[in-house]
Amino acid sequence: MVQTLEQMKDKAAPAVPKLRETLKADDMWLRIKAADALAAIGEAAEPAVPEMLDMLIREPGSKDPRGMERRYLCFALFHFFNLFL
């Protein structure tokens, strides 16, 4: 479902509140995909940027020893900010 929202881009703007909630999910990959979808949505998802930045500065937990969440959040934020260049 989250990947479908990512493909819908700005048409998925009504899903931003639920995607922001999903950033707090227990599943790391679900959080990553929610960040990707928010980045693809663009301007309507701008309120989620501070949350994504907070996630980025957190130390990786024991379930993410290679820091994959940080890596993918960097990609999502880079994509988000590239929409405005």
C-alpha positions as CSV (number, residue, x, y, z in Angstrom):
1,M,0.0,0.0,0.0
2,V,2.8,2.5,0.9
3,Q,4.6,1.8,-2.4
4,T,1.4,2.6,-4.3
5,L,1.1,5.9,-2.5
6,E,4.7,6.6,-3.5
7,Q,3.9,6.0,-7.1
8,M,0.9,8.3,-6.9
9,K,3.1,11.2,-5.9
10,D,1.3,14.4,-5.1
11,K,-2.1,12.7,-5.7
12,A,-1.4,10.8,-2.5
13,A,-1.4,14.1,-0.4
14,P,-4.5,13.1,1.6
15,A,-2.5,10.1,3.0
16,V,0.2,12.4,4.6
17,P,-1.3,12.1,8.1
18,K,-1.3,8.3,8.0
19,L,2.1,8.2,6.5
20,R,3.4,10.4,9.3
21,E,1.9,8.0,11.8
22,T,3.7,5.2,9.9
23,L,7.0,6.8,10.5
24,K,6.6,5.6,14.1
25,A,5.9,1.9,13.1
26,D,7.8,-0.9,14.7
27,D,8.8,-2.3,11.4
28,M,11.9,-0.5,10.1
29,W,11.2,-1.2,6.4
30,L,7.7,0.2,6.8
31,R,9.1,3.4,8.2
32,I,11.5,3.6,5.3
33,K,8.8,3.1,2.7
34,A,6.6,5.7,4.5
35,A,9.5,8.2,4.2
36,D,9.9,7.4,0.5
37,A,6.2,7.9,-0.1
38,L,6.3,11.3,1.8
39,A,9.3,12.4,-0.3
40,A,7.5,11.5,-3.5
41,I,4.4,13.4,-2.4
42,G,6.4,16.6,-2.2
43,E,5.1,19.9,-0.8
44,A,2.1,18.5,1.0
45,A,4.4,16.3,3.0
46,E,6.7,19.1,4.1
47,P,5.3,19.0,7.7
48,A,6.9,15.5,8.0
49,V,10.4,16.8,7.3
50,P,11.3,17.6,10.9
51,E,10.1,14.1,12.0
52,M,12.3,12.5,9.3
53,L,15.3,14.6,10.3
54,D,14.8,13.5,13.9
55,M,14.8,9.9,12.8
56,L,18.0,10.6,10.9
57,I,19.9,11.8,13.9
58,R,18.9,8.9,16.1
59,E,21.5,6.3,16.7
60,P,20.7,3.0,15.0
61,G,19.3,0.3,17.3
62,S,20.4,-3.3,17.7
63,K,17.9,-4.3,15.0
64,D,19.7,-2.0,12.5
65,P,23.4,-2.6,13.1
66,R,24.3,-1.4,9.6
67,G,22.4,1.8,9.8
68,M,20.1,1.0,6.9
69,E,17.3,3.3,8.2
70,R,19.6,6.3,8.2
71,R,20.9,5.5,4.7
72,Y,17.4,5.2,3.2
73,L,16.2,8.3,5.1
74,C,19.1,10.2,3.5
75,F,17.9,9.1,0.1
76,A,14.3,10.1,0.9
77,L,15.2,13.5,2.1
78,F,17.5,14.1,-0.8
79,H,14.7,13.2,-3.2
80,F,12.3,15.5,-1.3
81,F,14.6,18.5,-1.4
82,N,15.4,17.8,-5.1
83,L,11.7,18.4,-5.9
84,F,12.2,22.1,-5.0
85,L,15.4,22.8,-7.0
